Amino acid sequence: MVSIKSKYDIDIVDVVVFLVLGVLNFEKSSSSLLNVQPMTISSVSEFIGIPKETVRRKLGLLEQKSLISKTNYGFLVKDIAVWRQLVESSASSADAPAEKRP
């Protein structure tokens, strides 16, 4: 995750917004087919629980970095490979034992 953060010059909140956008974009439908759906600023804001203005700025930054794209209906993850890499690194980080702190 650190290499992606530094490669794209994004902070942890940008990463969270990017990850959440992908989760919301790629929700499975009841028929177990992948349903790709653009998400609005409001839906991302409500899901994460951070202000809409913060989400708007973060989505704008991610769009400038070509990680997402804006459509007439909302935002979509554009670089699925980077999104998957972040998901995998986040999952492996969560599985790693916590470091002992002095």
C-alpha positions in Angstrom: 0.0 0.0 0.0 2.9 2.3 0.8 4.2 2.1 -2.8 0.8 3.0 -4.3 0.4 5.9 -1.8 3.8 7.3 -2.8 3.5 6.5 -6.5 0.3 8.5 -6.8 1.1 11.0 -4.0 -2.1 10.2 -2.1 -2.8 10.1 1.6 -4.7 7.6 3.7 -8.1 9.3 3.3 -7.6 9.2 -0.5 -6.9 5.5 -0.2 -10.0 4.9 1.9 -12.2 6.9 -0.5 -10.7 5.0 -3.5 -11.3 1.6 -1.8 -14.8 2.4 -0.8 -15.7 3.7 -4.2 -14.6 0.4 -5.7 -16.5 -1.6 -3.1 -19.7 0.4 -3.9 -19.0 0.3 -7.7 -18.6 -3.5 -7.8 -21.3 -4.7 -5.4 -22.7 -8.1 -6.4 -26.3 -8.1 -7.3 -28.8 -10.8 -6.0 -28.2 -12.8 -9.2 -24.5 -13.1 -8.3 -23.5 -11.1 -11.4 -21.2 -8.2 -11.1 -23.2 -5.0 -11.1 -21.0 -2.0 -11.9 -22.7 1.2 -10.7 -21.4 4.8 -10.6 -21.5 6.3 -7.1 -22.4 9.8 -6.1 -20.5 12.0 -3.7 -23.4 11.6 -1.2 -23.4 7.8 -1.3 -19.6 7.7 -0.7 -19.9 10.3 2.1 -22.7 8.4 3.8 -20.9 5.1 3.6 -17.7 6.4 5.1 -19.2 9.0 7.4 -17.1 11.9 6.3 -18.3 15.3 5.0 -19.4 15.5 1.4 -17.0 18.4 0.7 -14.1 16.2 1.8 -15.3 13.4 -0.4 -15.7 15.8 -3.4 -12.1 17.0 -3.0 -10.8 13.5 -2.7 -12.7 12.2 -5.7 -11.5 15.2 -7.7 -7.9 14.4 -6.8 -8.3 10.7 -7.6 -9.8 11.8 -11.0 -6.7 14.0 -11.7 -4.5 11.0 -10.9 -6.5 8.9 -13.5 -7.5 6.4 -10.8 -11.3 7.1 -11.2 -13.5 8.7 -13.8 -16.5 10.9 -13.5 -19.7 10.1 -15.5 -23.0 11.8 -15.7 -24.3 9.4 -13.0 -21.4 9.4 -10.6 -17.8 8.2 -10.1 -16.3 4.9 -11.2 -12.9 3.2 -10.5 -10.9 3.6 -13.7 -7.7 1.7 -12.7 -9.1 -1.6 -11.5 -5.6 -3.1 -11.3 -4.5 -0.5 -8.7 -7.7 -0.9 -6.8 -7.3 -4.7 -6.6 -3.7 -4.2 -5.5 -4.8 -1.9 -2.7 -7.6 -4.4 -1.6 -5.1 -7.2 -1.5 -2.5 -5.2 0.4 -5.1 -4.0 2.8 -6.3 -7.5 3.4 -2.8 -8.8 4.0 -2.1 -5.9 6.3 -5.2 -6.7 8.3 -4.1 -10.4 8.6 -0.6 -9.5 9.9 -0.1 -9.6 13.6 0.0 -6.2 15.3 3.4 -4.8 16.1 4.3 -4.4 19.7 4.8 -0.7 20.7 7.0 0.4 23.6 
